[in-house]
Amino acid sequence: MGHPLRKFVYYLGIFSGIVLLGILALMSAEVFFRYLFNKPILGTVEISSYLLVIFCFTGIAFVQSQRGHICIELVTQKLPAGLQRALRIITLVLSLAVFAVITWQMAIAFWKSWEMQEVRWGALPVPVWPVKFMIAFGSLTLCLQLLLDIFDEFTSRMLPQGRGS
């Protein structure tokens, strides 16, 4: 692992997996209580939808660190190695630009939601700002991972295509 950011992203990936297990446990309990006792768990839809967003945005940087995002190489695999590397750098920079904007806008949305104490009303009223914070935080973490990947690409330390160690 080495770099502290790599360790942080790794543990954030573990946290994301734990959140996924939480979603699984909540949905299983919902089915169990609904069909065996005719007593659904209040707020399951709201909580599971929030947990799903948290799962996605806390795991996105880990997936990037493992080069696990979808990559179609039909054309690029036939190009010379130098051009492939240049295209990877361009893709990383464009991804960084997009997620920097997402981070910036979600940080603004989080702050506004925090100030007005925004609540999503449903079976269970749930504050919205924690989810907006997690989107901004996860996007920021992805930006940092992308910066690390760009640096690694420039220093030729990028992992081979596919899952890395």
Residue frames relative to the residue before (quaternion, step in Angstrom):
aa qw qx qy qz dx dy dz
M 1.0000 0.0000 0.0000 0.0000 0.00 0.00 0.00
G 0.1079 -0.8580 0.4945 0.0869 3.58 0.67 -1.04
H 0.8209 0.2491 -0.1148 0.5009 3.55 -0.15 -1.34
P 0.5540 -0.6373 0.4177 0.3354 3.63 -0.91 0.88
L 0.6089 0.5490 -0.3565 0.4480 3.60 1.07 -0.67
R 0.6283 0.5328 -0.3392 0.4542 3.60 1.01 -0.77
K 0.6475 0.5033 -0.3156 0.4772 3.58 0.99 -0.79
F 0.6488 0.5219 -0.3156 0.4551 3.57 0.93 -0.91
V 0.6634 0.4976 -0.2987 0.4723 3.59 0.91 -0.94
Y 0.6207 0.5394 -0.3382 0.4576 3.58 1.02 -0.76
Y 0.7051 0.4474 -0.2687 0.4800 3.60 0.84 -0.96
L 0.5973 0.5358 -0.3572 0.4780 3.58 1.14 -0.54
G 0.6175 0.5324 -0.3287 0.4767 3.58 1.12 -0.68
I 0.6285 0.5104 -0.3267 0.4877 3.58 1.04 -0.76
F 0.6310 0.5258 -0.3268 0.4675 3.58 0.97 -0.85
S 0.6327 0.5362 -0.3245 0.4548 3.58 0.98 -0.85
G 0.6485 0.5109 -0.3089 0.4723 3.58 1.01 -0.80
I 0.6343 0.5177 -0.3257 0.4727 3.57 1.05 -0.75
V 0.6218 0.5243 -0.3369 0.4742 3.59 1.03 -0.76
L 0.6351 0.5224 -0.3292 0.4640 3.59 0.99 -0.80
L 0.6355 0.5067 -0.3234 0.4845 3.59 1.02 -0.75
G 0.6190 0.5408 -0.3339 0.4613 3.57 1.10 -0.69
I 0.6270 0.5167 -0.3284 0.4817 3.57 1.03 -0.79
L 0.6523 0.5203 -0.3041 0.4597 3.55 0.92 -0.93
A 0.6694 0.4945 -0.2974 0.4678 3.60 0.90 -0.90
L 0.6600 0.5124 -0.3063 0.4562 3.58 0.95 -0.89
M 0.6864 0.4718 -0.2887 0.4721 3.57 0.88 -0.92
S 0.6346 0.5182 -0.3286 0.4698 3.59 1.03 -0.72
A 0.6510 0.5019 -0.3111 0.4769 3.58 0.97 -0.84
E 0.6146 0.5506 -0.3393 0.4516 3.57 1.05 -0.79
V 0.6706 0.4816 -0.2963 0.4802 3.59 0.87 -0.94
F 0.6463 0.5403 -0.3112 0.4399 3.57 0.92 -0.94
F 0.7299 0.4317 -0.2450 0.4700 3.58 0.75 -1.07
R 0.6447 0.5328 -0.3309 0.4370 3.59 1.00 -0.77
Y 0.7904 0.3596 -0.1896 0.4583 3.59 0.75 -0.99
L 0.7071 0.4340 -0.2835 0.4809 3.61 1.08 -0.51
F 0.8080 0.2364 -0.1042 0.5295 3.58 0.99 -0.82
N 0.3594 -0.7493 0.4712 0.2957 3.58 1.31 -0.12
K 0.5615 0.5541 -0.3837 0.4801 3.59 1.14 0.78
P 0.1687 -0.8034 0.5621 0.1005 3.61 -0.05 1.21
I 0.4986 -0.6304 0.5020 0.3193 3.55 -1.21 0.51
L 0.4454 -0.7113 0.4864 0.2433 3.57 -0.71 1.12
G 0.8460 0.2016 -0.1557 0.4685 3.57 -0.92 0.96
T 0.3209 0.7766 -0.4963 0.2183 3.60 1.20 0.24
V 0.6567 0.5122 -0.3181 0.4530 3.58 0.91 -0.89
E 0.6746 0.4947 -0.2988 0.4592 3.60 0.85 -0.93
I 0.6931 0.4792 -0.2816 0.4590 3.56 0.82 -1.01
S 0.6870 0.4774 -0.3014 0.4575 3.60 0.85 -0.90
S 0.6329 0.5113 -0.3504 0.4639 3.62 1.02 -0.62
Y 0.6334 0.5072 -0.3241 0.4863 3.60 1.04 -0.70
L 0.6664 0.5004 -0.3039 0.4616 3.57 0.92 -0.89
L 0.6147 0.5493 -0.3467 0.4474 3.59 1.07 -0.67
V 0.6413 0.4992 -0.3183 0.4880 3.59 0.99 -0.80
I 0.6516 0.5061 -0.3149 0.4692 3.59 0.94 -0.87
F 0.6224 0.5428 -0.3292 0.4578 3.59 1.00 -0.84
C 0.6918 0.4898 -0.2843 0.4479 3.58 0.81 -1.00
F 0.7760 0.3930 -0.2102 0.4463 3.56 0.71 -1.03
T 0.6407 0.4642 -0.3624 0.4926 3.62 1.16 -0.18
G 0.7013 0.4653 -0.2720 0.4666 3.60 1.19 -0.39
I 0.5183 0.6953 -0.4017 0.2944 3.57 1.20 -0.43
A 0.6641 0.4879 -0.3133 0.4720 3.63 0.98 -0.75
F 0.6197 0.5324 -0.3480 0.4598 3.60 1.04 -0.70
V 0.6456 0.5081 -0.3253 0.4683 3.58 0.91 -0.87
Q 0.6379 0.5086 -0.3262 0.4775 3.61 1.01 -0.76
S 0.6516 0.5241 -0.3269 0.4403 3.60 0.93 -0.80
Q 0.7088 0.4142 -0.2408 0.5177 3.57 1.18 -0.58
R 0.3687 -0.7371 0.4627 0.3265 3.58 1.38 -0.02
G 0.3331 0.7869 -0.4476 0.2637 3.52 1.01 0.91
H 0.4907 0.6459 -0.4525 0.3705 3.59 1.22 0.01
I 0.6450 -0.5325 0.3807 0.3944 3.55 -1.20 0.52
C 0.0389 0.7807 -0.6188 0.0777 3.53 -0.91 1.01
I 0.1421 -0.7912 0.5919 0.0591 3.56 -0.59 1.14
E 0.1148 -0.8455 0.5213 -0.0082 3.54 -0.54 1.25
L 0.2269 0.8261 -0.4962 0.1411 3.56 1.24 0.29
V 0.7649 0.3198 -0.1746 0.5311 3.59 0.89 -0.90
T 0.7050 0.5158 -0.2865 0.3936 3.57 0.79 -1.04
Q 0.6040 0.5779 -0.3760 0.3998 3.63 1.06 -0.56
K 0.6692 0.4954 -0.2915 0.4709 3.59 1.21 -0.42
L 0.5603 0.6072 -0.3800 0.4159 3.57 1.30 -0.15
P 0.6207 -0.5290 0.4077 0.4106 3.61 -1.21 0.36
A 0.6625 -0.5476 0.3478 0.3746 3.59 -1.15 0.71
G 0.6566 0.5246 -0.3157 0.4405 3.60 0.93 -0.84
L 0.6692 0.4804 -0.2931 0.4853 3.55 1.01 -0.81
Q 0.6006 0.5437 -0.3540 0.4673 3.59 1.07 -0.69
R 0.6601 0.5085 -0.2992 0.4649 3.55 0.94 -0.91
A 0.6461 0.5126 -0.3182 0.4674 3.60 0.96 -0.84
L 0.6572 0.5001 -0.3067 0.4732 3.59 0.98 -0.80
R 0.6174 0.5251 -0.3480 0.4712 3.62 1.06 -0.70
I 0.6487 0.5106 -0.3185 0.4660 3.59 0.96 -0.86
I 0.6469 0.5140 -0.3171 0.4656 3.59 0.93 -0.89
T 0.6552 0.5109 -0.3051 0.4655 3.58 0.96 -0.90
L 0.6538 0.5073 -0.3109 0.4675 3.58 0.96 -0.84
V 0.6607 0.5021 -0.3090 0.4646 3.59 0.94 -0.85
L 0.6551 0.4961 -0.3144 0.4753 3.60 0.96 -0.83
S 0.6317 0.5194 -0.3258 0.4744 3.59 1.01 -0.79
L 0.6368 0.5236 -0.3203 0.4666 3.56 0.99 -0.85
A 0.6523 0.5153 -0.3213 0.4536 3.60 0.92 -0.86
V 0.6647 0.5011 -0.3075 0.4609 3.59 0.89 -0.92
F 0.7332 0.4227 -0.2537 0.4684 3.59 0.80 -0.95
A 0.5523 0.5615 -0.4088 0.4611 3.60 1.18 -0.30
V 0.6494 0.4943 -0.3120 0.4864 3.59 1.01 -0.80
I 0.6364 0.5177 -0.3289 0.4678 3.60 0.96 -0.84
T 0.6445 0.5213 -0.3164 0.4612 3.59 0.94 -0.89
W 0.6659 0.5148 -0.2903 0.4552 3.56 0.85 -1.00
Q 0.7140 0.4544 -0.2654 0.4619 3.59 0.78 -1.01
M 0.6684 0.4821 -0.3075 0.4758 3.60 1.01 -0.73
A 0.5923 0.5402 -0.3730 0.4671 3.59 1.11 -0.53
I 0.6366 0.5055 -0.3174 0.4883 3.58 1.03 -0.78
A 0.6657 0.5011 -0.3002 0.4643 3.59 0.91 -0.95
F 0.6209 0.5354 -0.3358 0.4638 3.58 1.03 -0.79
W 0.6854 0.4999 -0.3004 0.4359 3.57 0.80 -0.99
K 0.6525 0.5027 -0.3127 0.4730 3.58 0.98 -0.84
S 0.6467 0.5178 -0.3076 0.4679 3.56 1.01 -0.86
W 0.6369 0.5270 -0.3111 0.4688 3.58 1.05 -0.80
E 0.6723 0.5168 -0.2956 0.4398 3.57 0.89 -0.98
M 0.7705 0.3421 -0.1965 0.5007 3.58 0.91 -0.85
Q 0.3550 -0.7567 0.4740 0.2769 3.58 1.35 0.02
E 0.0279 0.8483 -0.5233 0.0758 3.54 0.90 1.08
V 0.0896 -0.7921 0.6037 0.0048 3.56 -0.97 0.94
R 0.2895 -0.7101 0.6120 0.1935 3.55 -1.09 0.75
W 0.2415 -0.7948 0.5445 0.1163 3.54 -0.59 1.18
G 0.2197 0.7310 -0.6217 0.1756 3.52 -1.05 0.84
A 0.7952 -0.1857 0.1764 0.5495 3.55 -1.03 -0.74
L 0.7704 0.1091 -0.0429 0.6267 3.53 1.21 -0.66
P 0.3280 -0.7450 0.5339 0.2287 3.64 -0.55 1.03
V 0.0383 -0.8149 0.5763 -0.0485 3.56 -0.65 1.18
P 0.4620 -0.6687 0.4927 0.3108 3.63 -0.90 0.82
V 0.4222 -0.7316 0.4921 0.2104 3.55 -1.04 0.84
W 0.5912 0.6429 -0.3651 0.3224 3.59 1.02 -0.75
P 0.6273 0.5369 -0.3905 0.4071 3.69 0.88 -0.59
V 0.6547 0.5000 -0.3155 0.4710 3.57 1.03 -0.75
K 0.6423 0.5073 -0.3260 0.4731 3.58 0.97 -0.77
F 0.6164 0.5318 -0.3395 0.4711 3.56 1.08 -0.71
M 0.6785 0.4963 -0.2991 0.4515 3.60 0.89 -0.91
I 0.6103 0.5248 -0.3548 0.4758 3.61 1.09 -0.61
A 0.6659 0.4863 -0.2986 0.4805 3.59 0.92 -0.91
F 0.6636 0.5111 -0.2975 0.4581 3.59 0.93 -0.91
G 0.6790 0.4854 -0.2872 0.4699 3.58 0.89 -0.93
S 0.6481 0.5070 -0.3123 0.4747 3.57 1.03 -0.78
L 0.6298 0.5188 -0.3258 0.4775 3.58 1.04 -0.76
T 0.6443 0.5140 -0.3186 0.4681 3.58 0.95 -0.84
L 0.6356 0.5099 -0.3256 0.4797 3.58 1.02 -0.77
C 0.6226 0.5349 -0.3427 0.4569 3.61 0.99 -0.76
L 0.6595 0.4969 -0.3081 0.4725 3.57 0.95 -0.85
Q 0.6406 0.5095 -0.3195 0.4774 3.59 1.02 -0.79
L 0.6432 0.5144 -0.3224 0.4667 3.60 0.99 -0.79
L 0.6216 0.5231 -0.3381 0.4751 3.60 1.03 -0.74
L 0.6477 0.5074 -0.3085 0.4773 3.56 0.99 -0.84
D 0.6549 0.5068 -0.3091 0.4677 3.59 0.98 -0.81
I 0.6241 0.5214 -0.3376 0.4741 3.60 1.03 -0.76
F 0.6433 0.5117 -0.3149 0.4745 3.57 0.95 -0.89
D 0.6621 0.5043 -0.3019 0.4650 3.58 0.91 -0.92
E 0.6427 0.5206 -0.3249 0.4586 3.58 1.00 -0.79
F 0.6687 0.4874 -0.3042 0.4719 3.56 0.97 -0.80
T 0.7327 0.3669 -0.2309 0.5246 3.60 1.08 -0.60
S 0.4689 -0.7308 0.3924 0.3035 3.58 1.34 0.36
R 0.4892 0.6533 -0.4454 0.3681 3.57 1.01 0.79
M 0.3542 0.7491 -0.4942 0.2630 3.57 1.23 0.24
L 0.5300 -0.6281 0.4693 0.3231 3.56 -1.05 0.78
P 0.5769 -0.5596 0.4383 0.4024 3.59 -1.13 0.44
Q 0.6593 -0.5167 0.3583 0.4122 3.55 -1.21 0.51
G 0.7088 0.3993 -0.3341 0.4759 3.56 -0.99 0.89
R 0.7597 -0.3592 0.2667 0.4720 3.54 -1.27 -0.27
G 0.2172 -0.7825 0.5743 0.1033 3.53 -0.98 0.95
S 0.5579 -0.6032 0.4486 0.3516 3.53 -1.30 -0.06
